[in-house]
Amino acid sequence: MTEANVILAPEYKEAVTDLLFQLADDDFFYSYRGSEWLGLAPHIEEDVASSSITQDSMGHAAMFYQLLEDLGAGSADALAHLRPANERKNCLLVERPNGEGYYMDVPTYDWANAVVRNYFYTVAKKVKIDSLKNSSYETLAQAAIKVNMELYYHMLHWKTWFVQLLSSTDEAKQKMLAAIEKVVDDFGDVFSFGNNGEKINEFGLIEEESILIQRWKDQLEPVFQSIHLTVPEIPAAQLLSGRNSEHTEDLDAAIATLSEVYRLDTAASW
């Protein structure tokens, strides 16, 4: 009998469910924004590499949605595609567009912003996954071990871009510094666990926000030192909290695009 088949205490199940939605929605929209770079990356090798990372991340999202299905929250596909923005738990960072325009209509995307967002997000994800490997919810701990196997390569990839661009031309460095400021402005809810945060920590599902933030800084510190910069401070709060289902209009547009094909026939096997 798997853990998902065991009857969980209501408060514990609620905390597990909330955390799983956060993890699933984060990776779902992160991978979507990554997919929009297909054919637009700086060169063909990057097109292949970043597409592979995007595919891995969507696989992680699918894994978390499946854990939610196992808990009786609904079918994994429906949870991914049919929930409106006011039910989503992703952080604001991953819902932000890649730049001006649309994928099929002369997009003017910002590669510097993509590099910074992807690097900072992936380091944050690695910190969380490391903590989740010791989660009191054994099924989630086992999933974290599987996800962790791919994150080393994701981090190395984005770290390489991050360091190279900040060590390149003055123009590249200025674009990267502007991107760092922009990304950090949206980082206030990345480590937040929302209204159920106390229960999530109390039940030992994952360590508390302050511990994870410090580990994120510790991971970035040697990289920033190597390029003579200081690790930025994450804002204490922001106007909206994605963990409490407060989002921008960008998320509505993303959901509409992502669910367009699925909604044509929700009973079909894609």
N, C-alpha and C positions, 0 to 999 in steps of 0.2 A: 504494500500500500504506500503510495507516494504521499509526501507531506500535504500536497494540495487536496488530497482526498480526506485528510483529517479535519475534523470540525475545529475551526479556530475560534478563540474568544472574539466576540464582536469588535471590541476596541482594537485588538491586535490585527484582525483582518482588515479593518478600516485603514490602519496605519500602513500595513503592507501594500494594500491596494493603491493608496495615495502615492506612496514612494514609487511603485511600479509605473504608474501613469506618468510621473515626472521623468523617470528614466526613459520610458518608451517614447514619449512625445518629444523629448530633447533630441534623441537620435533620429527620430522620424523627420523632423524639420531640418535638422542639421544636414542630414544626407540629401534632403530635397534641395537645399541651397547649394550643396556641393554638386549635385547633378546638373544644375543650371550652367556649370562651367564646361560641360561636355562640348568639345569642338571650339571652345573659346579660350582654353588655357594657353599660356605663353608659347608652348611648343608641344609637339606630338608626344614626346616622352612623358611630359607632365599630364597631358590629357589621359594617357593610359594609367599613370600612377594615381592621380587624384580620383579617377573614376573607380579604381579598385578600392580605394579608401572609402569612397562613398557607398559602394556596394557592401563592404564590410559593415559599415555603420547602419545601413538599412537592415542588414541581417541581425544586428544587435537589437534594433527596435522591434523587429519581428519576434525575437526571442522573448523580450519583455512583454509584448502584447500577448504572446502565447501563455505566459505565466498568469496573466490576468484572465485569459479565457479559462485556464485550469481552475481559477478561483471562482468562476461563475459570473464574471463581469460582462460576458458577452463574447461573440466570436472575435478572434484576433483581427480579421479583415475589417469588420464593422467598427471595431474600436479605433483602428487606424484611420479609416476613411470617412466615417459617417458622423463622428462627434463634432458639434459646432465649436466655435472658438471659445464660447463661455463655459465649456467643459474641459478645455485643454489645460495641461499642467506644465507645459514647457517654459523654460526661461525666455525672456525677451530676446536675448542675443541671437538665438537660432532662427527666429522668425523674421529678422531684418533682411530686406532684399540685398542683393549683391551690388547694387548700384542703380543708376537711372536706366529707364527703358525696360523692355521685356525680352525674354530669351529669343523669341522668333521675330522680334521687331527692333532691330538696330540697338541692341543693348550696349551701354557704356559702363561695363562693370569695373570694379576697383580691385585689382589683384592684390595690392598691398593690404587692403582691408580683409580680403579672403585669407591671406597668409596669417595675419595677426589673429583673426577670429578663430581660424582652425587650430593654430598652435595653442593659444590660451585655452580654448575649449577642450582640446585633447588632453592637455596637462591636467585640467580640472577633472575630466572624466577618469583619467588614470588614478588620480588621488581618490576619487569616490570608489572606483572599482576595487582598489587595494583595500579600502575599508570594508566594502561589501563582502569580500572574501571571508570575513569573520562575522557576517550577519547572523543574527539569531534565527532568521528564516533560512533554513538549510537549502531549500530549493533555489533561493536567490543567491546564496553563497556559491553554490555549484555553477550557476549561470555566470557569475562574476569571474570565476576561474577560466571559463571558456572565452569570455570577452577579452580578458587580460592578455591572452596569447597573441592577439593581433595589435594591441595598442602600442607596444614597443616600436613597431615599424611605422605606425602612424605618427607618433611623437617625433621620431628621428627624421621623418620626411619633412614635417612642417618646421622643425627646429633648423634644419639645413637651409630652407628658404628664408626663415626669419633672420638668421645670422648673416647670410650672404647679402640680402638686400640692405640690411643696416650697416654693412661693411662695404657697400658699393658706392655709387655716385652720390653727389649731394642731393640730386633730385630724388633718387630712390630713398635716401635716408629721410628726407623731409616728408615724403609720402607715407613712409612707415611710421614715423613719429605721429603724424596726423591720424593714422589708422589706430595706433595704440591708444591714443586719447579717446577716439570714437568708440572703440571696442570696450574699453574700461568703463566708459559711461553707461554701458548696457550690462555690466557684469554684476550689478547689485543683487540680483536674485538667482544667480547661477548656483551658489552654495546654499541658498535658502531652501527650507523644506515647507514653507507656508504655514497655514493655520494648524496643521497636524504635526508641526516640527517637534514639539515637546514629546508627543507620544512616540514619534518615529525614533527619537533618541532614547527615550525611557525604555522602550522595548528592545533596545540593542540592535536595531535594524541597520544602523550606520552611525558613525561618530558624528558629533555635533559640528555645526557650521564653523566655529572659530578654529577648531583643530584642523579641519580640512583646508581652510583658507591659509593657515600657516604652512601647511605642507605644500600647497600650491606655490606659495612664495619661495619656500626652500628649494623647490624643484627649479624655479626660474632664476634664482639668485646667481648661480655660477654662469649661466648663459648671459645674463645682463651684465655681469661684471666683465665678461670677455669682450664686450663691445662698449664698455665704459658708460653704461646706463644704469639707472636705478629701477628696481621693480616697482611698478605703480601700485598705489593703494586702491583697493576695491571700495566703491562708494558704500556708505553704511545703509543707505536706503534710496529708493527711487519712487517716482510717482505711481508706477504700476508694478504689480507683482504677478508674474506669470504663474507662479506656484499657487496663487489664489484665483487663477483663471481670469486675470486682468490682462488684456492684450491690446495690441495695436490693430489697425485696419489691415496691415500687411498680412496678418495671420488669416483673415477671412479670404483674401485673395489666394494665399498659398493652399488652403484647404480646398477651395473651389477647383484649382488646377489639379491637385493631387487626386481628388476623388471623382473627377469628371468621367473617366473610363469605367471605374468601379460602379458608379451609379447607373450606368447604362443597363447593367444586368447584375444585381447583387447576388444572384444565385449561381452565376457562372463561375467556373474554375479558371483563374487567370494564371 
